[in-house]
Amino acid sequence: MMNFTDGAPGAAAVEARDLTVVRGGRTVLRSLTFSVEPGRITGLLGPSGCGKSTLMRALVGTQAGVTGALTVLGRPAGHPELRARVGYVTQAPSVYDDLTVRQNLHYFAAVLRPGARHRAARAEAVERAVADVDLASHADALAGNLSGGQRSRVSLAVALLGTPELLVLDEPTVGLDPVLRRDLWELFHRIAADRGATLLVSSHVMDEAERCDRLLLMRAGEILADDTPEALRRSTGRPTVEAAFLHLVDRAAPTAAAGTHEDRQEQKGRPRP
Ligand SMILES: Nc1ncnc2c1ncn2[C@@H]1O[C@H](COP(=O)(O)OP(=O)(O)OP(=O)(O)O)[C@@H](O)[C@H]1O
């Protein structure tokens, strides 16, 4: 995979050009070109199966079958230097059920910053992350005894430990009640405003689109629109981002059908990874 030259100050947090991903012999992302502004919240929205998780996996360097150019914080996606600079929260909470919330965080903090000399800094980072996700009252509860939403927040706290410059969050609000969803979005905005971090947040809930600074609307492995919520509503003449998205889907329908045919042509000559 190619990469762009090192990022200058103010450069895009993510730059993709002709980014294509083939999974199981099928092209699931096709020739995407976009950039993600630093210090802002970009929403990655689209229906189930459109390729949001695949795109996020490509960004953090865990996806095979990636071609094109993909640069993250001035480095090729997956570069070892990015491990401490990028926080990634998968859809399935990745926490140890037999450890408490605090023990989970101490464990991951030790992986990030091993050694006795970092003990005080680790303890501070753990307490800050617990407070960030509003789990202080459950800090000593076993992760296995938490609700689904609470476990998701532990995962998010793990990603916040290293104060990452880029946070990649795959559907972080799934299964959360409206109050928690609102609180989490407030936290995302605080992280962007106070720390200057860049957030890429996926969702298939269109009302969450209105909370983002910028949107990448996806469908069937393609980007339908890359704009602010306001500009999308204005350019489509629709009152909500959801209505704008549906309008764009209807307009793009013939192209998507053509893409399916291309898929079939591509599959003929391609080895299965
Ligand atoms: N391991 C795999 N092998 C082959 N194809 C896969 C694999 N995992 C996912 N896919 C396909 O890749 C496409 C994109 O999947 P992806 O998980 O990125 O979508 P998504 O937009 O994140 O969906 P959701 O919102 O349901 O999580 C889908 O068509 C899916 O069937």
The ligand as an SDF file (V2000), in Angstrom:
LIG
                    3D

 31 33  0  0  0  0  0  0  0  0999 V2000
  -14.6190  -11.7770    7.1400 N   0  0  0  0  0  0  0  0  0  0  0  0
  -15.2830  -11.3550    6.0450 C   0  0  0  0  0  0  0  0  0  0  0  0
  -15.1130  -11.9810    4.8700 N   0  0  0  0  0  0  0  0  0  0  0  0
  -15.7540  -11.5600    3.7630 C   0  0  0  0  0  0  0  0  0  0  0  0
  -16.6270  -10.5230    3.7440 N   0  0  0  0  0  0  0  0  0  0  0  0
  -16.8270   -9.8800    4.8960 C   0  0  0  0  0  0  0  0  0  0  0  0
  -16.1860  -10.2510    6.1020 C   0  0  0  0  0  0  0  0  0  0  0  0
  -16.5970   -9.4270    7.0770 N   0  0  0  0  0  0  0  0  0  0  0  0
  -17.4810   -8.5690    6.5130 C   0  0  0  0  0  0  0  0  0  0  0  0
  -17.6100   -8.8540    5.2020 N   0  0  0  0  0  0  0  0  0  0  0  0
  -18.4590   -8.1420    4.2420 C   0  0  0  0  0  0  0  0  0  0  0  0
  -17.9410   -6.8480    4.0640 O   0  0  0  0  0  0  0  0  0  0  0  0
  -18.9940   -5.9220    3.8850 C   0  0  0  0  0  0  0  0  0  0  0  0
  -18.7870   -4.7530    4.8130 C   0  0  0  0  0  0  0  0  0  0  0  0
  -18.8960   -5.2110    6.1680 O   0  0  0  0  0  0  0  0  0  0  0  0
  -18.6760   -4.2260    7.3860 P   0  0  0  0  0  0  0  0  0  0  0  0
  -18.6770   -5.0560    8.6350 O   0  0  0  0  0  0  0  0  0  0  0  0
  -17.4910   -3.3880    7.1120 O   0  0  0  0  0  0  0  0  0  0  0  0
  -19.9920   -3.3410    7.2940 O   0  0  0  0  0  0  0  0  0  0  0  0
  -20.5960   -2.3040    8.3460 P   0  0  0  0  0  0  0  0  0  0  0  0
  -21.0610   -1.1430    7.5550 O   0  0  0  0  0  0  0  0  0  0  0  0
  -19.6170   -2.0450    9.4280 O   0  0  0  0  0  0  0  0  0  0  0  0
  -21.8460   -3.0890    8.9210 O   0  0  0  0  0  0  0  0  0  0  0  0
  -22.5360   -3.0130   10.4030 P   0  0  0  0  0  0  0  0  0  0  0  0
  -23.1220   -1.6320   10.5310 O   0  0  0  0  0  0  0  0  0  0  0  0
  -23.5700   -4.0840   10.3300 O   0  0  0  0  0  0  0  0  0  0  0  0
  -21.4550   -3.3070   11.3930 O   0  0  0  0  0  0  0  0  0  0  0  0
  -20.2980   -6.6630    4.1320 C   0  0  0  0  0  0  0  0  0  0  0  0
  -20.9160   -6.9160    2.8940 O   0  0  0  0  0  0  0  0  0  0  0  0
  -19.8710   -7.9450    4.7870 C   0  0  0  0  0  0  0  0  0  0  0  0
  -20.7010   -9.0060    4.3900 O   0  0  0  0  0  0  0  0  0  0  0  0
  1  2  1  0
  2  3  1  0
  2  7  2  0
  3  4  2  0
  4  5  1  0
  5  6  2  0
  6  7  1  0
  6 10  1  0
  7  8  1  0
  8  9  2  0
  9 10  1  0
 10 11  1  0
 11 12  1  0
 11 30  1  0
 12 13  1  0
 13 14  1  0
 13 28  1  0
 14 15  1  0
 15 16  1  0
 16 17  2  0
 16 18  1  0
 16 19  1  0
 19 20  1  0
 20 21  2  0
 20 22  1  0
 20 23  1  0
 23 24  1  0
 24 25  2  0
 24 26  1  0
 24 27  1  0
 28 29  1  0
 28 30  1  0
 30 31  1  0
M  END
$$$$
